[in-house]
């Protein structure tokens, strides 16, 4: 974690904010095996019915499953729906 993120995390702790949120790290929410949402994101990398990959500040997030669709997507948030079998995180982001 770089120095700026460390400082943000320390300040967030003092005011009872989750440190990852204050540092601008992505939040990933999985609802059962049917839906995954992430915000913020840095763009779609791959999109098929079996695999959706999204770039983020901490690396690539890939959702695998069947019948996958992008339910919602804007500049901040993406929601993938279908039958999820795995969510994979690959480090190496730009932040």
C-alpha positions in Angstrom: 0.0 0.0 0.0 1.5 3.3 -0.9 2.0 6.2 1.6 -1.1 8.2 0.5 -3.4 5.1 1.0 -1.8 4.4 4.3 -2.6 7.9 5.5 -6.2 7.8 4.2 -6.7 4.5 6.0 -5.4 5.9 9.2 -7.7 9.0 8.9 -10.7 6.8 8.0 -10.1 4.7 11.2 -10.2 7.9 13.3 -13.7 8.8 12.0 -15.0 5.2 11.9 -15.0 4.8 8.1 -14.0 1.5 6.5 -10.3 2.1 5.6 -10.6 0.4 2.2 -13.5 2.7 1.2 -11.6 5.9 2.2 -8.5 4.7 0.3 -10.6 4.3 -2.9 -10.3 0.5 -3.0 -13.1 -1.3 -4.8 -16.0 -2.8 -3.0 -17.3 -6.2 -4.2 -20.7 -7.5 -3.2 -21.9 -11.0 -4.1 -25.6 -11.9 -3.6 -25.8 -15.6 -3.4 -24.9 -17.3 -6.6 -26.9 -14.9 -8.8 -25.3 -11.5 -8.8 -22.0 -9.6 -8.2 -21.6 -5.8 -8.0 -18.4 -3.8 -7.9 -17.6 -0.1 -7.5 -15.6 1.7 -8.5 -14.3 -0.1 -11.6 -12.0 0.9 -14.5 -13.7 -0.7 -17.4 -14.8 -3.9 -19.0 -12.0 -6.2 -20.3 -13.9 -9.3 -21.4 -17.6 -10.2 -21.7 -19.0 -13.6 -22.6 -21.9 -15.6 -21.3 -19.4 -17.6 -19.2 -16.8 -15.0 -18.2 -16.9 -11.2 -17.3 -13.6 -9.5 -16.5 -13.4 -6.0 -15.1 -10.3 -3.9 -14.4 -9.9 -2.1 -11.0 -7.4 -0.1 -9.1 -6.1 -3.4 -7.4 -6.2 -5.6 -10.5 -8.6 -7.6 -12.6 -11.8 -9.1 -11.2 -13.3 -12.0 -13.2 -16.7 -13.5 -12.7 -17.2 -17.0 -14.1 -20.5 -18.8 -14.5 -23.3 -19.5 -17.0 -25.8 -17.2 -18.6 -23.8 -14.1 -17.4 -25.2 -10.7 -18.4 -24.3 -7.2 -17.4 -27.4 -6.1 -15.5 -26.2 -2.5 -14.9 -23.0 -0.6 -15.8 -22.1 3.1 -15.4 -18.8 4.9 -14.8 -18.8 3.9 -11.1 -20.6 0.6 -10.7 -21.0 -2.7 -12.6 -23.5 -5.5 -11.8 -23.2 -8.9 -13.3 -26.1 -11.4 -13.1 -26.5 -15.0 -14.0 -25.4 -18.3 -12.3 -22.1 -17.4 -10.7 -19.6 -20.2 -10.1 -16.5 -18.2 -9.1 -15.1 -14.7 -8.6 -11.4 -14.4 -9.1 -9.1 -11.6 -8.1 -5.8 -11.0 -9.9 -3.5 -8.4 -8.3 -1.5 -5.9 -10.2 -3.7 -2.9 -10.4 -2.5 0.6 -11.1 -3.3 2.1 -7.7 
